[in-house]
């Protein structure tokens, strides 16, 4: 049986860990597309609460206190389990020791509650009545709905149409928590109407959903904007994952040789690896491996440049690995990973050689997720499947070399709302999707130049 190591109470962090002051390089700042100068809190104060802006732009404190109200809600399911995947090890015949941090115990079954709760808390302190957001998949909608409901706000989430059509029950769950879920592109915003006019059958994209949410937040004085990924402040909140994992592993006398995570926008992966990064910088040879979809390969095929995080350019420019903000990407089953860019923090770590990246097709990824379910009895979401495939590959390399490496990975979301995807896989109805090479090249030609926007 799997060896489950669970710690509660004292292991729940009292502060998030801000890795930025410990980086051996300067993180490129967000810049104003028109002036080319770094943005300040005043540039985004209309749509983002001040305390969140301080976390995003004021990178001086290594520890950021977790508010009591946030910890009280965290405590309803945190700390989350660290599990020794002994049955998977035995099935693979590997000498590697596999440990996974399981985030599927949250009220929504997703790690995204870790940032939804503080964002709702800070929005309430800013006297907002509503949080508006864009989502590539339904988990962020349900997490934000749960969080806003706890703090007396309401949520409105524009969810990519292609993803929502596959998983309509997540819309119902979000609505149970008083949220409004709108398929994107929609007729409710100018951005959405323009997209539908260009293509009435448009499947949508996360970048477009973000633009719709931003447009509404900019025109509604009672609303603020929320995001479930990409930003450094979101990774800050997600460090609860890595902080707990590091303490749990130290308690059992282990430290990882390799840490593997799936990346769409990079927040869950960033939150897992950040508390281990000081060990790497002090000389411990820990490898950090990001698993991304081959259909949307922002790290392995993208360009490191300033680009818009949203489709129409309402947010400041971020320096990141990007396929270009005009690139929507094929409609893979892991909708949350269908994003043109990557977290500026993860991008900088990758550019400086501290993170590796592997692109994986959705068919082998889902195959590894089923193998994990059949051995560990845990069904992971399709986005986690990419991580699982890289874990299995790394474990099999250990089998070939005889190395008994310790591998840590994250199962950030359970897959119980994704049964239609696995049904399609078992029926052999899913194929690997290759990136649109011509589309990527066209999109990269349209990258903005800081200081030249009208």
N, C-alpha and C positions, 0 to 999 in steps of 0.2 A: 504494500500500500504506500501511497505518497506520504512523505513526512511533511506535516503541516506545522509551521511555526508561526504562531499568532501572538502579538503583543498588543495590549490595550492600555488605555490610561496614560501612563507616563511617557510612552513612546510617541504619542500624538504631539507633533511639534508645536511650540508656542510662537515660533517665528518662521516665516518663509526665508529661504536663502537666496540672496541676490548675488549671482556669480559674476556680474559685470566688473566689480572692482578687482577681482582676482584674475581677470583675463590678461594674458601676456601681450595683448594688442588693444588698440582703441577701437571700440565698436563704432562703425560709421553711423552718424546720427540721421534721423529722418530730416528731410529738407523740403522747403517750400518749392513747388514746381515752378512757380513764377519768378521768385527771387534767387533761388539756388542756395539760400541761407538755411541753417538749421532752424527747425521749428521750436517754439517755446510753448508753454502751457496755454498762453492766450490764443494760439492758433487753433486749438481744438477744444477750448473751454465750452463752446456752445453745445458740443455733442458728447463729451466725455467728462465724467465727474473729476473734480480737481484732485482728489486723493489718488485716483487711478493714474492721472497724468503725472503726478509726482513719482509714482512707481515706474512709469514708463520712461520718463525723461530725466529724473533725478537719480542717477545710478551710483550714489556715494555710500549708502548703507549696505553692509553685507547682510544684516539681519533686519527684516521688516516684521514688526509685531503683527501677529494674526489677531484681529479684534475678537473680544470675548464672544460676541454674538455669532461670529463665523465659526469659532471653535466649538461652540455649543452644538451647532448643526453638523459640523464635521464629526463630532463625537457620536452621532447616531449611527454611523457605520465605520468610522475610522478608529484605530488603524486597520488597514486592510491586510489580508493574509499574504505572507510570503510562503510559497509552496515549493517543496522539493518534488520535481516531476520524475519521480522514481520509475513509474510505470512506462513513461516515454523512454527514459534511459534504457530500461530493460528491453523494450521493443526494438530499439535501434542497435542494441549491443555495443553502446559507446562507453568508454571510460569517463567521459565528460560528466560533470555534475551540473544538472540543469535546475535553476530556480526561477520561478516566475512570481511577479507581484500582480495579484489579482484585484483589479479595480471594479469588477462586475458586481460587487456587493452594495454599491451606492443605490439610493432610492430609484434612480433611473437606469441602473445597470451600466453606467458609463462614468469614466474619469472626468468628463466635462463638468460634472457637478462641482469639482474642486475649484473651478474659476467662476462658474455661474453664481455661486453663493456670495463670494466677496464682491463681484460686480453688482449684484442686486443690493447688497448692503450699502456700498458706497453711493449708489444711485439714490437710495432712500435718504441717506444723509445729505445729499445734494438737493433734496426735496423734489426729485423727479417723481412722476406718477406712472411712467411707462418706460420700458426698455424695448428698443427696436433692434433687430439683428438680422443677419443673413446666415443661412446654414446650408452646407453641402449635403447634409443628411438629417434625419429626424432626431438623432440623439441630442444634438445641441438644443433643438427646440424644446424637447422635454426637460432637459436640465435647466434651461433658463426659465421655463414655465414653473417648475418646482421651486426654484430659488425666488423668483419674484412673488410667488404666492406666499412664501414664508415671510416676506418683508412688506406685504401690503401693496405691492405694485402689480401691474399687469405687463405681460409680454406680448409683443407682436413679432413674429418671425417669418421672414421670407425664405422659404425652403425650395431648393432646386427642384423643378417640376419632375425631372427624370427620376430623382431619388424618391420623391414623395409618392409617385405613382407605384413604385415597387413596394413601399412600406406604409400604407395608409393608416395602419393602426397606431403608429407613433403620433400622427395628427390627433387622434382621439385621446391619447394619453396626455398630450400637451393641453388639449382643450379641457380635460378634467381639472387641470390646474389653472383654469381661467385664461389661458393664452389664446391668441388668434394666430392661426397658421395660414399663410398665403402662398400658393404655388408661384414660383418665380421662373420666367418673367410673368408679371401681372399687369392688369390694366389700372392699378391703383397709383402708379407713379409714372412720371414722364419717361424715366429710364426704361421701365418695363414696356410701356406702350411703344416706344421706339424699337425695342428688340422684337416685339411681336409684329410690328409693321414690316420689319426687314425679313422676318421668318415666322409665320404664324404657328409653325410646328417646333419652334425653338425649344430644345430640352432644358435650357438654362445652364448656369454655371455658378459656382460659389462667388466668383468675382462680381457677377451681375447681381446676385442676391444681396451681396454687401452694398452695392451701389444703390439698390432700391431702399434698403434699410437706412442708409446714410441720408438719402434724399428726404425721407420722411422725418428723420431725427432733426434735420436742419430746418424743417418748416413747422415743427410742433414744439412749442415752448415748454411743454410738460414732459417731453421725451428726451432720453439719452440713448446713445448708441452702445451696444455691447458686441463683443466678438469672442468666439470660442477658441481662437487659434492665432497664430502668427506673431502677435505682439510679445515683447519681452516681459511685460507685466503679466500676461497670461502664463508664460513659462514660470515666472516667479510663483504664482499661485500653485502651479503644478509641481513645484519642488517638494510638496508634502509627500509625493510618491517616492522620490529619491531619498529624501531625508529618512523616512520610515524604513525603506529598503536597506539603506546603509547601516542603520542601527540594528535592524534585525539580523543582517548578515554578520556584523561584528559580534553580536551576541552568541552566534553559533560557531564563531571562529573561522568564518569564511570571508573572503573578499573576491569580487569577480575578476576574472582575466579578460572577459569580453562582456559588454552590455549591448543588447540588440533591441531595437524598437522600430515600429512602423512610423513613417512620416507622411503626412499630407501637408499640413502647414507647419508641423514640427513642435507643437506645444507639449504634447505628452512625452515625446522622446526627450525634448529639452529638459522637462521637469524630472525625468528619471535620471539622466546622466549628470546634471549640474552638480549635485552634492558629491559626486565621485570625481569631478574634474580636478579639485585640488590635489587628490592623490596622484593623478596623472602628471600634473604640473610639478609635483615633488619627486617625480622619477619612477613611480610605479607604472609598469607598462600595461595599463588597461586600454583595451581597444573599444571604441564606441562605433557601432555599426548601424546605419540608418537604412531601413528597407523601404523602398518606394515603388510605386506601380510603374511597370515598363511603359504603360500607355500614356503616363503623364510624368516623364522623368526630369523633374525640375533640377535636381542636383546633378545627375549623371549626364544630362544633355543640355542643361540650361546655361545661361550666361550670368556671370556675377556683375550686376549693374543696378543702377537706380531704376525703379519701375513703380508704377501705381499698384497698390495692393488690391484695389477694386477695379471693375471693368471700365468705368467711365472717367476715373481720375478725380474723385471727390476728396480722397485722403491725400496726405503728403506722400512724397516719394520715399520709398524704403530701399536700402541697398540689400539685395538678396539674389539668390540664384532664381532665375525666372525663365519661363518660356515665352514671356511677353503677355501683357494684360489682355490682349485680344485673343489669346489662345484658350479656348474653352475645354479642349480635350475630349476624347471619346467617352461615351457614357458607360463606364465600368461599374461593376456592382458595388465597389467600395466608394460610394459617392462622396464621403468626407475627404477622400484623397485626390479628388479630381479638382485640383487647384493649380493655377499657373505658377505660383511662387513658393517661397520657403521662408520660414522665420529668419529675420536678419541675424539673430544670435546663432542659430544652427548653421546658417549660410556662412557666417564668419568663421565658425569653428571648422567647417568643412574646407573653406578656402585656406585656412592656416594649418591644415593637415592633422587636426585633432579629431576629426570625424571621418569615417569611411562611409561610402554609400553603395548600395546594391539595388539594381532595378530587377523586379520580379514580375512575371506574367500572372494574370489572375487565375488561370487554370492550375498551374502548379501551386500557387498560393492556397487556393481553396482545397486542393488535395492535401496539403500539409495541415490545414485546419481540421479536416475530417480525421486525419491520422491522430491529431492531438485529442479530438473529441472521443475517439475510440479507445485511446489509452488512458487519458486523464479524466474522462467523463465531463469535460468542460467544453461547451460549444462557444467558440470565439466569434466575434463579428468579422465580416469580410476584410475590414481594414487591418485587423490584427493578424489575419492569415498571411500577409506579406512578411511580417515579423517571424511568424512560426516557420515559414519556409526557410528563411535564412538561419534560424536556430537549428533546424534539422540538418541543413547543409554543414553548418559549423560542427555539430556533434558528429556527423559522419566523417569529417576530416580528422577529428580526434580519434575516431576508430581506426582510420588508416595509419595515423602517426603514432598511436598509443599514448598520446598526451591526455592527461586527466585535468583538462581545463574546467574552471568554474565559469558557467555562463549564466548571466542574469538577463531576463527579458520581462516585458510587460504584456499582460493580457488586459488591455485597457477597457474593453467593452465586451459584454457577453453577446452572443449571437442569437438569442431567443426570438428577436423580432426580425431575423433574417432568414427564416426557414424557406421562404420562396427562392432565395438565392441557392441554398443548398439542395433544394428539390430540383432546381434547374441543373445544377452540377451533376447530381446523381442520375438525372435523365439524359446526360450528355448534351445539354442544350447550350452550354456556355463555351465560348471560344476565346482564345487569346486575342487581344486587340492591340494593334501596333499604333504607335503615335503617328499623327498626321505630319509627316516631314515637311511638306510644302507649307502647311499651316503654321508650323513652328517658325520656319524661315521668314514667312510674311510677318508674323507677329513680332519677331525679334527686330525686324527692320523698322518697326514703329515704336521702339523704346524711346521714352522721353529723355530729353537732355535737360538736366537741372538748370533753371534760370532762363528757360526759353518759352515756357508756357504762356499763353495770352492772359 
